[in-house]
Amino acid sequence: MSDIDSIAGLETILGKTPPAVNLKVIDHIDPVAARWLAASPLMFAGFASADTGIAITLAGGTPGFATADRGVLAMPLDALDDPALAQPGARFGSLFLIPGIGETLRVNGHVAAVEDGIVRVAVAECYGHCAKALIRSGFWAADPQAAAPASAADFVGAARFMALATIDAAGAADLSPKGDPAGSMAHLAGDQLWFADRPGNRRADSFRNIIAQPRIAAALLVPGASEVAIVRGAAMLTDDATARASFEVQGKVPQLATRVDGVAIERRPSAALARASLWPATAAPTDIKPAKMFAEHVRLNKDKGIGARVASAFVSIPGLMQSSLDKDYKTNLY
C-alpha cells in the first residue's frame, strides 16, 4: 500500500495548490457572509485543543441562530449538541449550510469566550466552499426518514455526507465537506473506516492536515435522517490502486483514498439536526448568491499582488464566476 506521508508526496499526486485559491479567504465576516449566516439553520463545528485533540459536533436551530459582527461569530451554547466542547481558547472550524444551496460557508478561528449562554468565536478565516460534496450526495433531494440503518456498518454504507474535522501543524481546526452516493461515501473494514477523496476545495486543507496531525473526527450523515455517526481515529492518505478502485463512480476513480485506523464510531440522535428541519428542503433564498460571495471575497482579500489584481478583475466580469462554477460542477464532479 502506498501511503502518503509528506506534502511532497501529496503534491506529486494532486499538484501544488494554485496560489489564486487562497484569494477567496478573508479574515472577517463581511455583509455577504453575514446574510448567509442569517439564512443558515445548521452548522458543523470542529473544536481542537491540546487536552482533547479534535472533536466534532453539530449546532442548529431556526435560520440565523448564529450571528456575527465583523470579527466575532456568536451562537447560543444550547444550540450545540455537545456544548462542553466550546471551551475558551479552543481552536474552531465550522461549516454552515442553507437548504437548497450546494455551496457552504466556512468560518475558522478560536473560542474567545463562553459567557451568559453565548459562545463567541474570534474569526480568523471566512470563505465559501464549492457545491460538489452536496451535489454528489444528493443532500437536498432527500426525504425525511423515520429511522436510520440499524447497524454501524449499514449506517456507514448508507451515509452520503461527511463533515471532516482536522488539525493543522499549528493546532488550528478545519472542517471540510465530503459527499458521495450511498455505498461510495465510506465503508468499514474491521476497525478501519475508508472514504474517498474527490475533487473539491483546491486548498487541500484536510489532506495537508492529516499529514501533519493524523487524528481526525467526522460526522457521517444519511440525508433525511436526524441521527449522526461520530467517528474518531487516526487517518492516513493512500494512492493504493485497490483501495481507490473500490470507490469508483461513473467510471471515475479518485486520486486518493483515506484510511482511518483504530476507528471509534458513536451513533446518536442529533437534536441540532432535528431542530434545523432540513428535509424536505425548502426553496433556496433568492437573495443568496454563492457566486457573488466568492467574487466578493476575492475582492476583499488583503493580497494586493499582481495575481490578486488579475483575479479581482476576473470576478468583476458579470456572470463569469457563476459560469465558471457551473462548468466545474459539470466537468469535474468526480
N, C-alpha and C positions, 0 to 999 in steps of 0.2 A: 504494500500500500504506500502510495506516495503522499506523505503528509506535508503540509506547507507550514513551515515554522519560522519564516523570515519574510520581511517586507520585499526583499529582492525576489524571493521565490514567488510571492503573490503577484508582483508586477510582471514577472515572466509570463504569467498566465493571463492576467487582466489588463496589462499595460499600466502605465503611470496615470494617476488621476489628473485629468486636464485641469490646469490652473483656473480656468473660467468657471468650473463647477462651484468653487468656493465663493464666487461673487454673489450667489443668491443668499448668502448668510449675512444677517445684520445682528447687531448687539443689543437690540431693544425691541419692544412691542410697538410697531407703528400702527396707524389707524386701520390699515387694511387687515393686519393680523388681529387687532382688537375686535373688528367686525366678525372675523372668523370665530373667535372665542365666544362672542355673543350668540352665535348660531350653533355652537357645539354642545351636545349633551353627554359626551363621553371622552374620557382621557385615559390612556395607558401611561403609567408612570414607573420609571426605574429610580430606585434610591440606592446610593452607594456610600459606604463608609469603611474605615479601617476595621471596625469591630464586626460588622455584619456582612461585608463583601457587597455583592449586588443582589437586590431583591426587586420584585415587580408586583404591582397591584393595579387595580382599576379605580377610577373615580367617575361618578356620573350623577346626573340629576336633570332638571329642566335645562333647556338651552341657555347658556350664559351663566351656569353655576360657577365657572371660573372667570375672573375678571383681571384686568391689568391696567396699570398706568405704564408709562414709558419703560421703566426699569424693573418693575415688580409684578410678578404673576401671583394672584391670590385666589384661594379656594377654601370652602368650608372643610374643616377637618373631618366632619362626619360624612362628607361626600366620598371619602376613600374607603375601599373595602378593608384596608389594613392601615388604619391611622397611626399605629405605633411606628411605622417606617419613617414617618415625617419628623425627623429629629433635626434640630438646628445644626447646621454645618454639613449635613448630608448632601452629597452631590446628587443632582436631579436631571433626568432626561424624560421627555414626555412626547406624546403623540395625540393630537386632537382630531376627531372625526366629525363630519357633518353628514347626516343622512342624505343619500342620493348623490354625493360627491365622492369621486375616487381619490382625488388628491387629499393629502393630510398636512397638518401643521405641526412642526416640531419646535419645541421650546426647551432649551437646556440651561442649567445654571446650578445654584445651590440653595438649600433651605436657609433663609436668612433669619426667620423667626417663626415660632408657633405660639400664638397668644390669642386669648379671647375666642378660641374655637376656629381660628383662621390660620392657614398655612400661607406664609409669604416666601416666595422664591425670588432671589436676585437673578435677573435674566442675563445670561452671557451670550446665548445664540438664539436666533429665531429665523426659521426658514420653512419654505414649503417643500413637500416631498411628492414625487410623481405618483400617478394613479395605478401603476402596473400591478402592485400587490392586490389591490381591491378588485381590479378588473379580472385578474386571473382567478381569484377566489369566488367570483360571483357574489360578493359580500352583500350588496344591496338588493339582490334578486331573491334572497332567502325569504321563506315564510316562517312565522313563529312556530317553534316546536315545543310540545309539552314536556318532552324528556330527551336527554342526550343518550348516546350509546352507553350500554351498561358497564362494559369493562374498560380499563385504561387503554388497552391495545386497540379496542374498537373505537374509542373516542379519538385517539391519535390518528387512526386510519380515516376517520370521518372529518377530521379537522381540515379547514380550508384557509385559516388565517392564523398568523403568529405575530405577536409583538415581542421582539427580541431585545433584551436589555444587556448591555455590555459595559465594560470599563476600559478607558484608555490607560496608557502608561503613566499618566499624571494623576489618575484616580477620578477623572471626570466621567460622568454617566452619559450613556447614549441609548436611544431607543429607536429601533428600525422595524418597519412593517415587512412581513413576508406573506405571500399568498399563492395558492395553487389549487387546482381541482382536488376534490376528495380522493384519497389514495395516492396522491402525488405530492402532498404537502409535507408529510413526515411519516415515519414508521418506526416501530420499536423492534429491537433485536436483542433479547436478553436485557441486560442493564445498560444498553446503549439506545439512544434516540438519534435518528438520522433525519436530516432535512436538506432540501436542495437550495442552491443559491442561484437565483435568476437575475436577468438584467433589471436594474433599478437605479438607485441613487449612486452616481458615479464617484461620490466621495469615498465609498468603500469603508465607511466608518466601522461597521461591525467586523469586517474582515481584519482590519488593522488592529482593532481592539482585542479580538480573540488571540491574535499572535502575541500581543503584549500581555494580556491578562485572560487566561483561558476560562475562568469562572464566568458562567452566564446564568441568566434567569429568563424565562419566557412564559408568556401566557398564550395557550392554544385555545382557539375558539371553533365551534361548529356554528357558523352563522345561522341565526334563527333561535338558538338555544341560549338560556341565561346561565348556563354552567360553564366554568372555565377549568382548564387543566394548567396548574402552575408547575413549571419544570425548572429544575436546577441541576447543574452538573458542570463538568469541565469539557470544553469544546475544542475540537481540532479540525482545521480545514484539510481537505484532501482532493487531489485530482485523480484518484483511483478510478479507472475506467469502469469496473464492475459496479462500484458504488454509484457513480454518476448515471450509468445506464438505467438503473432502477427508477430513476426519476424522469425518464423520457416522456415528453408531452408534445403532441402534434409533430412528431419526428425530430424534435429538438432535445438535445442532451445538455444539461447545464455544464458550465466550465468547472464548477466546484460543487462539492457536497460538504456538509458539516456533520461530524460525528460528535455526539455528546456522551462522554463516558461517566459511569457511576451515577446515572440519571436518577433523580427522585421526582416523582410525579404526585401532586396533590390535586385531586378533583374536588370542586366545591361550587356551590351556587355563588353567583356574584350579585350582590344587592345593587351595586353600581350599574351593572349591565341591565338589570331588571328596571331600575329607575329610568334609565336612558330610553327605554322603549323604542329600540332601533327598528324593529320589524313588525309589520311590513313598513318598508322605508317610505317616508313622505317625500313629496316633490322637493327637489333641491331649491334652496332660496335663490331667487332670481338676481339678488344683489351681491351674491358671492361669485367671484370670477377668479378661479385659481391662476389662470394665465396672467391676469392683471397683478395678482400678488407676487408671482415670480418676477415679473418685469419690474414692479415697484421696488422689490428688494435688491435687484441688481443695481437700480439707480441709487438706492440709499447706501449701498456698500461703501465703506470708507476707503477702499482701494481706489486710488485715482491714477494708476498707471495707464499706459497705453492700451493694455489688454482690457482693462476695466472701461476705458472710454469707448473702445470699439464695441464691447458688449452692451454698454448703455445705449449707444446709437442703434444697435441691432434691435433691442427690445422696444425701442421707441417707435418702430415702424408699426402702424396699426395692423393688428391681426396676425403679425408674424410669429409671435410667441405661441399663440393658440394653434396655428397651422403646424408649427414645429412639434408641439406636443402631440397633436393628432397623428402626425406621420410616425413619430416614435412609438406611440401605442399600437399602431397598426403593423409596423415592420419589425419591431424589436421587443415584442412582448415576452418571448421565450428565448 
